[in-house]
Amino acid sequence: MTTTRFAPSPTGYIHVGNLRTALMNYLIARKAGGTFILRIDDTDPERSKEEYVDAIKQDMEWLGLHWDRVERQSDRLDRYAETADKLREMGRFYEAFETPTELDLKRKKQLNMGKPPVYDRAALNLSDAEKEALRAKRGNGVWRFKLDHERIEWNDGILGDISIDAASVSDPVLIRGDGQVLYTIASVVDDTEMGVTNVVRGSDHVTNTATQIQIIEALGGTCPRFAHHSLLTGPQGEALSKRLGTLALRDLREQGVQPMALLSLMARLGSSDPVELRSEMAELIEGFDVNRFGAAPTKFDVQDLFPLTAKHLQSLPLADVAEAVADAGVPADLAEPFWAMARENITTLADLKGWWELCRDGAEPLIADEDREFIAEAMALLPEGSFDGETWGKWTSTVKEATGRKGKGLFMPLRKALTGMERGPEMAILLPLLQVIRAKA
């Protein structure tokens, strides 16, 4: 069975970059009728916060990315410890004691000599007595996985054939000196024991994937099918990493972005398929193919979300937005005609309030000096009684006959006088709402 996972760290709010990873893994699992796991990477007790765990779940529920089960890495520390012991017994795990300053000096020396700046494995030459002395002086060391210096190869679902020389990579630290288990080993243990078959993540993990493949193979596990998506940039190709904090999903939700607009964009962005607004998740699932994504950096412009949001809202019946219409202050008996008027003229649901205020309170008339007499005459010709969908056409015909005005010279001054705007909804739809509200006042 196909099994995928999304493994966020609860150290902050998830953003569009995280969403790209979550969505791809979700769509793969759902298309195959498989399992999608939400795995909370909370092995860092200092930075992990329960409020962020709750926020991650809320954001995913808002988007409709429903998981089949939740796993917490903090509940699995004993499994990581057992795996660490197994690697020690195999001679593939060793303790190292260099300080950050010492490691930095080694890297600089290697670079000056034209060599790859990788860890030199000096710790392997330490005697037991030397290790004890270093522990007494510096505390526990870090634990590194000893890589086999050979080429690590796999066929990537997006990048194609990958080949990395393990000798060009430092032996990865899997456990810190303070005992904290790092992502590299935790992820290997979890992916293996949870039967994860497909892993999609950012291209910044390629080297990490190479080391994980060796760890999985050393432990006798089966490697998942890896795919590494491109990283997002800004609309001009600028680095987006420093701005991701301002592109948190909850901030986009607060700005009125609709879930299907965001999902429709992210499900195609960076692929060879055009972005198309979809109305439901099933369409995204059916049309998804991770192999159609490219390796080039992918431009993301948050402004692209708003036309998609507007288009999505235009397609919705009143029942889907009834709460937002009510929150804008619209009485229940006017909700249907109000939504019919407003839906074509909003970008987000927050815009409903302004349109309701126009209907309820009217607007400051926008009347040019040369139109004042015309407007006064036209207003005097407004028909008595209730207005309906025919009123605008009948009234403007009467005004045309009385004043001789026609076309833009007729309609624009009337629109500006009634709405204070040069453009907006069809006046035939808006006029009855204006009249009804005034009649109720």
Secondary structure by P-SEA (a helix, b strand, c coil): cbbbbbbbbccccccaaaaaaaaaaaaaaaaacbbbbbcccccccccccaaaaaaaaaaaaaacccccccccccccaaaaaaaaaaaaaacccbbbbbcaaaaaaaaaaaaaaccccccccccccccaaaaaaaaaaccbbbbbbbbcccbbbbbcccccbbbbccccccccccccccccccaaaaaaaaaaaacccbbbbcccaaaaaaaaaaaaaaacccccbbbbbbbbbcccccccccccccccaaaaaaacccaaaaaaaaacccccccbbbbccaaaaaaacccccccccbbbbbcaaaaaaaaaaaaaccccccaaaaaaacccccaaaaaaaacccccccccaaaaaaaaaaccccccccccaaaaaaaaaaaccccccccaaaaaaaaaaaaacccccccccaaaaaaaccccccccaaaaaaaaaaaaaac
